[in-house]
Amino acid sequence: MSTTTYAVSGMSCAHCKATLTKAIGELDGVTGVDVDLATGQVTVTSTVEPDDALIGAVVDDAGYELTGRAA
């Protein structure tokens, strides 16, 4: 299992959380998604190392901006 946390801007409400949880959760290998609106972070748990470019594209398509991996 791999757990990676990303910084995402533009999230502000429960709808944002639901949208990203669904969009990222549909990617192959993803077993969990935790969106924290307060910190602007999305934690992705997957069976393999996540593809940052693919996750970034999904986040962008949903209307948000992935600004990188969180420290």
C-alpha positions in Angstrom: 0.0 0.0 0.0 1.1 3.5 -0.8 -0.3 6.7 0.9 0.4 10.0 -0.7 -0.8 13.5 0.3 -1.3 16.2 -2.2 -1.9 20.0 -1.8 -5.0 21.1 -3.8 -6.3 24.6 -4.1 -9.9 25.7 -4.8 -11.7 23.3 -2.5 -14.1 25.0 -0.1 -17.2 22.9 0.5 -18.7 19.4 0.9 -19.5 19.3 -2.8 -15.7 19.9 -3.6 -14.9 17.0 -1.2 -17.4 14.7 -2.8 -16.3 15.5 -6.3 -12.7 14.8 -5.7 -13.3 11.7 -3.6 -15.4 10.3 -6.5 -13.0 11.4 -9.3 -9.8 10.2 -7.7 -11.5 7.1 -6.2 -12.3 5.9 -9.7 -8.6 5.6 -10.7 -7.1 2.1 -11.0 -5.4 1.0 -7.8 -6.9 3.7 -5.6 -8.3 2.2 -2.4 -9.1 5.3 -0.4 -9.3 9.1 -0.7 -9.5 11.5 2.2 -10.1 15.2 1.4 -9.3 17.7 4.2 -10.9 21.1 3.3 -9.3 22.9 6.3 -5.8 22.1 5.2 -6.4 21.9 1.4 -4.9 18.4 1.3 -6.0 15.2 -0.4 -4.6 11.9 0.9 -4.7 9.1 -1.6 -4.2 5.4 -0.6 -3.4 3.0 -3.4 -2.1 -0.4 -4.1 0.7 1.0 -6.2 2.7 4.2 -6.3 0.3 6.9 -7.6 0.8 8.6 -11.0 1.1 12.3 -10.0 0.5 13.5 -13.5 -2.7 11.4 -13.8 -4.0 12.5 -10.4 -3.2 16.1 -11.3 -5.1 15.8 -14.6 -8.2 14.3 -12.7 -8.0 17.1 -10.2 -7.7 19.8 -12.9 -10.6 18.2 -14.9 -12.8 18.4 -11.7 -12.1 22.2 -11.6 -9.4 22.3 -8.9 -5.6 22.7 -9.0 -3.1 20.2 -7.7 -0.2 22.2 -6.5 2.1 19.3 -5.7 2.8 16.7 -3.0 2.3 18.0 0.5 5.4 18.1 2.7 
